[in-house]
């Protein structure tokens, strides 16, 4: 009996409308699954590595994987999910580009009887909730990532006054919102530091460079750059060097992700720290999906534990970075 018949049967035997309103779609136990992965974009190493992780996992997990690329468009990502629903996927893994625009996609999948797992980003919890509208969120604690960067900065900044420029991620996305909050709240506890500018670079290297060039003109005395991801941090390093500044000497650059380029920048002395945000979600997705098919109750947040990379350990881990 497929999941749609199971839902209808449950209603017929009298679970009641109130109970059914919060019952997640079941996932039938079977040998192969048609799995949808609606990627938001593929314009940076992190996203490419995440998609590859799902592709590499497909064979081992007995998936017939349907993977799409929304090319940075929330509207296309919603349309991609609509297409997957029409193709009869069994389960959906979705990294929402933004917190609010992807809520309709989550709700449509649930209404179609398709268990949905949010991966690496979540949606507005006031509009869609884990355990009700989707099964679970698989990902990092973005607030904690920002907090850890701030704490490392406070401990390792050698100057008297820290003039900070912040390069934010995609406006409206959960990592941008939370990485800003975690950093801002922690850095505000030390009066030596002041955030003089905070502007989005959309998690992109080239835009991060352009934004940094502009902010340097307005704030030539900046001596700390906090980027919400490594791509923007590398772009900022390029802008600083073009302006005659010396990243790692007169400007401390700190970031989040743990990419190969960032670890190399740390080894080269141009960057101070990056807190890991792993893109390798494929194996975890397989494990959690199988647990759900076995009838286990999945925790609302399947939290990923992140490492921190500095001059002390970057060289030890660069070979495993993406």
Protein Blocks (a to p, Z undefined) as FASTA:
>chain_A
ZZklmmmmmmmnonojklmmmmccdddddfbdcdddddfbjcbfklmmmmmmmmmmmmmn
opacddddeehpaklmmmmmmmmmmnopabdcdddfbfklmmmmmmmmmmnopacddehi
acdfklocghilpmbdcdddfklmmmmmmmmmmmmmmbfbdcdddddddehiaklmmmmm
mmmmmmmmpmkbccfbdcdehhpaklmmmmmmmmmmmmmmbcbdcdfbfklmmmmmmmmm
mnopaehilpccddeejpaklmmmmmnopafbdcdddfblmlmmmmmmmmmmnopacdfb
acdddddddfklmmmmmmmpZZ
